[in-house]
Amino acid sequence: MADINPNPAPAPKDGGPANAKRPLIERLWFGFANPLRVIGGVFLFALVLAAGIVAVTLFAATQFQLRVTELTVNGTPLTIWRVDKLKIDFDAHGESLKKIRDELLTRRAALSQAEAERDYSSDEVKTAEQEILGSELINFAAAGRQS
């Protein structure tokens, strides 16, 4: 029969003589822990962290796509692929707006100049009207004295 002990003696906490046989650098780096378990644990932690990052990234991308598909431009849904065309159109629209703005500034300057000329002409007309009315009044008064 095999010698089976139902209550084996507990292993020493410091790793016992097996731990003392390991090289010094390994004992300093890993302490009394099993190096395979430490490396495996770090690897599993990195794997779980990477999986979490990928999951969050994919979730965010899906949510972004869902939000973008709810947008409409001229009655058609906006997709990620149409955004590039929209950007090109927007840039071209900006250039045309710049041309229109320059034309507007030119026309405003011309309008200001025309208003200044009109005001000057209006002043001349008023002066001439006053001179005519004054001379007519004098003529009327002179005609009244003669009668």
C-alpha positions in Angstrom: 0.0 0.0 0.0 1.0 3.5 -0.7 2.0 5.8 2.2 -0.8 8.4 2.1 -0.8 11.0 4.8 -4.2 12.7 5.1 -2.7 15.7 6.9 0.5 16.7 5.1 2.9 19.1 6.9 2.4 22.8 5.7 5.1 24.2 3.5 7.3 26.8 5.0 6.3 30.4 4.2 9.7 31.6 3.2 10.1 29.0 0.5 12.3 26.9 2.6 15.5 25.3 1.2 14.1 25.3 -2.3 14.0 29.1 -2.3 17.5 29.4 -0.9 18.8 27.5 -4.0 17.6 30.2 -6.4 20.1 32.8 -7.6 20.4 36.0 -5.6 19.1 38.3 -8.5 16.0 36.1 -8.9 15.3 36.2 -5.1 15.8 40.0 -5.1 13.6 40.5 -8.1 10.8 38.1 -7.4 11.2 37.8 -3.6 9.7 34.6 -2.4 7.1 34.4 -5.2 7.2 31.9 -8.0 8.7 33.8 -11.0 6.4 31.9 -13.4 3.3 33.0 -11.5 4.6 36.6 -11.4 5.3 36.7 -15.2 2.0 34.9 -15.9 0.1 37.3 -13.7 1.6 40.4 -15.4 0.9 38.9 -18.8 -2.7 38.2 -17.9 -3.1 41.7 -16.5 -1.7 43.2 -19.7 -4.0 41.0 -21.8 -7.1 42.0 -19.8 -6.1 45.6 -20.0 -5.6 45.5 -23.7 -8.9 43.7 -24.2 -10.6 46.4 -22.1 -9.0 49.2 -24.2 -10.1 47.5 -27.4 -13.6 47.1 -26.2 -13.9 50.7 -25.1 -12.5 51.9 -28.4 -14.9 49.8 -30.4 -17.8 50.9 -28.3 -16.9 54.5 -28.7 -16.5 54.1 -32.5 -19.9 52.4 -32.7 -21.6 55.1 -30.7 -20.0 57.8 -32.8 -21.2 56.0 -36.0 -24.7 55.8 -34.5 -24.7 59.5 -33.7 -23.4 60.5 -37.1 -26.1 58.4 -38.9 -28.8 60.4 -37.1 -27.4 63.6 -38.7 -29.0 64.6 -42.0 -27.8 67.0 -44.7 -30.4 68.1 -47.2 -32.6 65.3 -46.1 -30.1 62.5 -46.6 -28.3 60.8 -43.7 -24.8 61.8 -43.1 -22.3 59.0 -43.1 -18.6 59.0 -42.3 -17.8 58.7 -46.0 -19.8 61.7 -46.9 -18.0 63.9 -44.4 -15.0 64.2 -46.7 -17.2 65.4 -49.6 -18.9 67.8 -47.2 -15.4 69.1 -46.1 -14.4 69.7 -49.7 -17.6 71.5 -50.5 -17.2 73.5 -47.3 -13.7 74.6 -48.3 -14.9 75.5 -51.8 -17.8 77.4 -50.2 -15.3 79.3 -48.0 -13.4 80.4 -51.1 -16.6 81.6 -52.8 -17.6 83.5 -49.6 -14.2 85.2 -49.7 -14.8 86.4 -53.3 -18.3 87.6 -52.4 -16.9 89.4 -49.3 -14.3 91.2 -51.4 -17.0 92.2 -53.9 -19.2 93.4 -51.1 -16.4 95.6 -49.7 -15.7 97.0 -53.2 -19.4 97.9 -53.6 -19.6 99.4 -50.1 -16.7 101.7 -50.9 -18.4 102.7 -54.2 -21.7 103.3 -52.3 -20.0 105.4 -49.7 -18.4 107.5 -52.4 -21.7 107.9 -54.3 -23.5 108.9 -51.1 -20.8 111.5 -50.4 -21.2 112.9 -54.0 -25.0 112.9 -53.5 -24.7 114.8 -50.3 -22.4 117.3 -52.0 -24.8 117.6 -54.9 -27.8 117.9 -52.5 -26.0 120.8 -50.7 -25.3 122.5 -54.1 -29.0 122.1 -55.1 -30.2 123.5 -51.8 -27.9 126.5 -52.2 -29.0 127.1 -55.7 -32.7 126.8 -54.7 -32.2 129.3 -51.9 -30.5 131.7 -54.3 -33.4 131.3 -56.8 -36.0 131.7 -54.2 -34.2 134.7 -52.8 -34.0 136.4 -56.2 -37.6 135.5 -56.9 -38.6 137.0 -53.5 -36.7 140.2 -54.3 -38.2 140.4 -57.8 -41.7 139.8 -56.3 -41.2 142.5 -53.6 -39.9 144.9 -56.3 -42.9 144.1 -58.5 -45.2 144.8 -55.6 -43.6 148.2 -55.0 -44.0 149.2 -58.6 -47.6 148.5 -58.7 
